[in-house]
Amino acid sequence: MQAFLVHLAVASFYAGMRIVENAARVEQSLHDNCNSMSEPSPAEVLSDPSFKRADLHCHSRFSIFKYFKRANTRDCYNAPEDVYRIAKERGMSFVTLTDHDSIDGALYLLNKHPDMTDFFIGEEVETYFPETGQRIHVGVWGLNEEQHREIQRLRRNIRELIPYMKQQNLVFGINHLFQNYRMKNVAARYIGELIQMFDIFEVMNGAMANVHNKMVQQLVGTLQTEGRRMSMVGGSDAHTLKHVAKVHTVSKGDTPAEFIQNVRNGDCFAWGSEMRFRDLVADIYLLILAYHGETVNDFRSTEYTNVDKTIQLATRLASIPTAISGLPAAITSLNYLKQIVISKGISMRFAKLVEEIRPGLGGGS
């Protein structure tokens, strides 16, 4: 039995590595054939003082992996003050945190530094189409605590959530449009309904495949030529400090409120470059190491019961052979390849897709 398990682990490792290598080759090929977004030159962006920058999609340790809370797993282990510091060092004029269904990190930072004037509250909200369970991630910027609470109450149904945010005059946009797309859905119906709901689209996500970002950019750009007012934004989607602010949004405004309003108005563009596939895989393993680094603190904490601590220990022990087997890399690779397959599939029937959604244009907020 032991020999069988060893053989299985070795086989899983090599299978995972083959998937990783294939994904890396695909990513390299696609990246080499994609040009950067045609926006102002780097010199202009860096030198013009009227251009202001903010990473509209980044995380802190307050992004909890909510599907397994008792194990205290997180999507990110960055301290909010470290995210702020790195963002400022990398030239961001304004800083926000968009933790998963939480503004606790933002409130923590504001409570610690009440005089901070270049920071605004953000959140990444996970919502659903109730009839299909299709997940959608929504970036919300400039909200307050009361609005956050109501958003959390409504988020299980996107058809209730979006009208509330519009009624509150909130600035919000859809993140990584095709990441959670289910291929069984009709693309025209899926996209058509979303463009009725959203005016702001994340066209550059630092953790997504370049071909995915290009597909979203092409879609939004085409809709703009059809007369639809839409905003293109970018964010790093950083879960480690290495990638904070390497993708961001450029706009104008002397205050966070002015910056956010210009994003709403469409006076903005995405800037930066996505992380390469190997960086994405490396980040997964860095998060696993960070989880193990929290072991002592978790066991000393009074927040967890003995049962919780037992679950945490079991999870950590189980994660060791899982990581060695290459399974996290394999899963990441498959998700990455799925992005590429979906984006290329939509690209191949793009003209027909636009014709199908054209009758519904002109909606939005």
N, C-alpha and C positions, 0 to 999 in steps of 0.2 A: 504493500500500500504506500509506504513512504517513497519507494522508488518511482511509483506511478505519479505521485504528487510532484516530485522533483522534475520528472519528465514533462508533466503538464505545465509546470511553471516555466521551464526552458522553452517549450513550444509556444506558450503564450507570449513570452518575451520576444522571440524572433518574429512571430506573427505581427506583434505590435510594432516592432521596428520596421518591418516591411511596409506596413501601412503608413508609418511616419515618413519613410523614404519616398514612397509614391506621392504622398501629399506634398512633400517638399519639392519634388520635381515638377509637379503640376503648378504649384504656386510660383516657382521660379520662372517657368515658361510663360505663365499669364502675366506676371509682373514685368517681364522683359518686353512684353508686347503692349503694355498699357502706358500711356503718357500721363503726366501729372495734370491736375485740373488747370485749365487755362484762366488764371486769375492774374492780378498784378504781379510784377516781378518781385523776387525775394528782397531785392534792395529797396524797392518802394515800400513794401510791407514793413520792413525792419526800420526804415528811416523816417517814415511819415508819422509825426507825433499825433496826428488826428486819428490814426488807426489804433483801436484798442482790442485787446485779446482776452479771451476767457475759454478755458476748457470746460465745456458744458456737459461733460459726461465722465465723471471720475468717482472713485469709491474710497471709503475708509473702513476701519475695523468695525464700524457700525452696520456694515452690510452683512447681515447674518444669513447663513444658509438655512432658510426657514423650513425646509422640508425635513430637517433633522436637528431641531433646536437643542434637544436634550444632550446631544453629543458636542454642543458648542462649536460646531464647524462654521467657518466664516468664508465668505467669498473674497475677503480682503483682510489684511492684518495691519494696514497702515494707520498710524495715529493721525487724527485730523490736522494737528499742528504741523506734522511732517509733510502732509499733502499740500497744505497752504505754503509752507516754506519752499518746497521744490517748485511749485507752480510760479511763485514770485521770482525765484532764481532763474527760471526759464522764460521770463519776460511776460508773464500774464499780468494784465492790468487789473483784472478782477478775478476772484476765485469763488468757486462754489463746490459743494459736495452733493452728489446725486446717489445716495445710498439706496439700496433696495427697500422700498416701502418704509423708509425711516428718515426722519430729519434729526435724529438724536445726535449724530455727529456734528451737524451744523449748529445745533443749539448748544452743544458742549463747547464748541469753539467760540461762539458768540458770548457765552457766559464767562468764559475764561478771558476773553479779550473784548469787553463791551464797547470799547472805543473804535473797533475795527470798522472802517468805512468802505473797504474795497472787497467786502465779502457779502454774498447773498445766499439765501437758503434755496436749495434744490432738492430734487427727489426723483428716483426712477421708480415709477409705479408699474406693477405688473397687473394687467387687467385681462379680461377674457370676453370672447363672444360666447354668450350663454348657451346657444344652441349647438355649438361644435366643441367648445372648450379650447378653441384656438387662443394661444397666449399672445399678448401684445405688450411691449415695453414702452412706456411713455415717459419722456423727460418733462419735468415741470420746474419752472424757475420763478423765483420771487414770491413764493407762497408763504403763508403764515401758519401758525400752529392750529388754529381753528379750521382752516382750509385743509390742512393735512389730515386732521381727524375725520372730516367728512369724506375726503378722498378715499381714505382707508375703509370707510363704511360702504362706499359705493363701488369700489374697484372690482368686485366680482362680476360686474356686468358693465361692459364698455358702453352699452347704450344708455345707461344711467349716469356713468361717470363723465362722459364727454359733455353732455348738456349742462351738468353742474359746473364744470370748469369754464365753459363758455359763458355761463350766467355770471360767474365770478370774475370774468374778464382776465383769467389767468393766461400766461404765456406757456404753451406746452407743445411738444412735438413728438413724433414717433421715432423711436430708435431702431437701428439695424432691421430694416423693413422685412427682409426675407430670412432672418436667422431662424425664427420659429415657424416659418411657413410650412404648412402641411401639404405635400404634393397632391393629396387627394382633393384638396380644395380647388375650385375653379379660379384660375389666376385673375381673370377679368373681374369676377365678382368680388374677390378678396381685395384687390387693389382699388376697384371702383368705390367700394364702401369706405375704405380708409381715406381716400382723397376727398370724400365728402366730410369726413370728420376732422382732418388735419390740414393745416396750412404750413406747418413747419416739419421738415424732413431732415433727419440726420443722413447726410450723403457721404460723410467720411467718418468711419468708426475705426479707431486705431487697432482694435482687436479683430476686425473682420477682414476677409480676403479682399484684395484689391479689386477683383472682378465683381464682387458683390457691391462694393461702394460705387464702382463705375456704372453698374446697372441702375442703382437708385438715382445717381446723378443724371443719367440719361433720361430716365423716366420723368424726374422733376423738371429737367430742362425742356423736355418736349411739351409737358403740360404748361409750362410758362409761355412757350411760343403759341400755345392755343388760347392764351389770354387769361390763364389762371394765375392769381397772385399767390406765390409760394416762397418760403424761405429755405435756404440751404444752410445747414449748420454742421459743425464737426465737433467731435470729442474723442479723447483718448480711450475711454472705457478702461482706464488703467486700474488694475487690481494689485499692482506692485508699483513701488516708487520709481522704478526705472523708466516707466513709460508715461508718467504724469505730464500732461500738457504737450506731448509730442504731436498730438492732433488737437486742434482747437478752432474756435470761431473768431473771425475778425469782423469788427463792426466799429461804430463810433459811439461816443457818449462819455461825458465827464463823470457820471455816477453809474452805479449798477443799474438803477432804474432806467436811465436813459439808454444804456447799452441794451438792456432787455427789450425795451420798446423798439429800438432800431432792428433788433432781431425779429420781432413781431412784424415789422413793416417790410421785411425782406431786404433791408440795407445791410447785408452781411454776406460772408462767404466762409467756406471751410478751408482750413490750411493745415499743412503738415504731411506726414507720411505714416502709413500703417506699419505696425510691427511685422517683421517677417515671421514665417511659420515656425521656424526654430525658436524664436523668442517666445511665441505663444506657448509652445510645449514646455520651454524652460520655466515659464511663469507658473504652470500647473505644478511643477515639482517644487518650486519655491514656496507655493502656498501650502503644499504638504509638509515641507520642512517647518514653515511658520506655525502650522497646527501643532506639530510636536514640540515646538519651542514654547508653547503655552501650557504644557503639561503641569509644571510645578505650580503655576499661578492658579490653574483650574482646581487642583487638588487642595490648595490652601484656601480657596474661595468658600465663603459661607453662603453663596447664592445657590449652590447646587446640593441636592440631597445625595445620600450615599448611593442610591440607585443611579442617579445622574452620573456620578463619578465612575461607577462601574461601567456604565454605557460608554463614557468617554474613554476609559482605559481599553475596553474591548475594541472600540473604533480605531484607536491609535495602533493597537497591536495588529488589527486586520489590515490597516493601511500600509504596513511595511511590506508584506509579500505582494500586495496589490501593486504598489509602486514599483517594486523590483521586477514584477512580471511584465511591465510595460503597458498594462491595461489603461492607465490614465492617458498615456501618449496615444494609444490606439483609439480611444474614444474621442479625444480631441481631434485626431486626424480624420476620423469618420465624419464628425460634425463639420470640419473644415471642407472636406470634399463635398459634403451635402450642399454647403453654401455655393460652391463652384458649380455643381451640377444644376442646381435650381437657377442660378444667375445665368448660366449659359443657355439653359432651356428657355428661359423667358426672353433672352436676347435673340434667340433664333426665331421666335414668333412675335417679336416686338411690334412690328407694324400692325399686325392683326390685333394685338392686344390694345394698342392705342385706339384703333377703330372701334373696338368693342366698348371701351370706357368713355369715348368721346361724348356720347349723348348725355352722360351724367356730369360733365364738366360745368363749372360755374357755381357749384355749391360752396362748401366750406363755411368758415365762421363769418 
